[in-house]
Amino acid sequence: MAQNIEYLNSQEAAKILGVNVSTIKRWTEESKLECIKSAGGHRKFTFKQLASFLNENRRKTSKANLFPIENETDLQLSSHILKGNFPYLIDFLEKNALEANQFRINKVLTGLYLAQYPLHIIYDRIITPVLHRVGQLWLKNELTIIEEHIVTQILKDGILRLQGIVRLPEKPKMGKVLCTTFSSELHDIALKMIQHILEFRGFKVYNTGQITPLMDIEEVIDTIRPVRVYLSSAYLDDKIMIQNEFNHVCSICEERDIALYIGGNGFDHLEINQHAVVQRLFTFEDVFHI
């Protein structure tokens, strides 16, 4: 399925990079800044192209904005991102997620990346606190399960769009990884963030998404032959069934000498002392470093 790519014109690119339009034109003519030319000769830019230029030419863009500044809200948001005001950004992201404002969600995440915050910081310090707040609203019956799913999907879509602009290694060199969940797991947003960080590190990632029948996973593992398996669990509804699934995965990984990493609150309720488990992950920074 083709992705919806957001294109910026020369004026918008100039606002982001903190220069005038003539400089944008010169940089493109000198092949320093990539662009796409329309049939009419107009230059178009993607956030990925601008992010790449920012990473390689930080000295030339010391006055760069994080996105086109069109109003006071944009100006305040840009300022709080540059200052690292995480409490403000968490409130802002929560409010706009609850209002289903995908445009502003994307703007925050893009701005954070262009400001060169590491992915694990974005996920640990911004996304995770928002998800916890939304979960608390659901537990207090202040959100319906459908509303909670809508908010989670909006944040997940923002992560997918962010994944489209982050520069990844052209040829993964760290081996293959399988990211998966239990058969009753309805939430896979954490798994998507794990995938994103591992891809950034240079792993080739296979992500099964939510509701994975792990009793049938042996054939998949033998086909992919991963060096690692990441298993995520946010919530348990049948402890006995999930424990059996977990034991089955552990057995497969131990027999094949595959490192198993686990993460999520669901593991608070399981026996996790199996030999296959290399480490329990509590943060996305753990995923980045281990």
Buried (B, 14 or more C-beta within 10 A) or exposed (E): EEEEEBBBBBEBBBBBBEBEBEBBBEBBEEEEBBBEEEEEEEBBBBBBBBBBBBEEBEEBBEEBBBBBBEEEEBEBBBEBBEEEBBEBBBBBBBEBBBEEBBEBBBBBBBBBBBBEBBBBBBBBBBBBBBBEBBBEBBEEEEBEEEBBBBBBBBBBEBBEBBBBBBEEEEEBEBEBBBBBBBBBBEBBBBBBBBBBBBBBBEBBBBBBEBEBEBEEBBEBBEEBEBBBBBBBBBBBEEEEBBBEBBBBBBBBBBEBEBBBBBBBEBBEEBEBEBEBBBEEBEBBBBBBEE
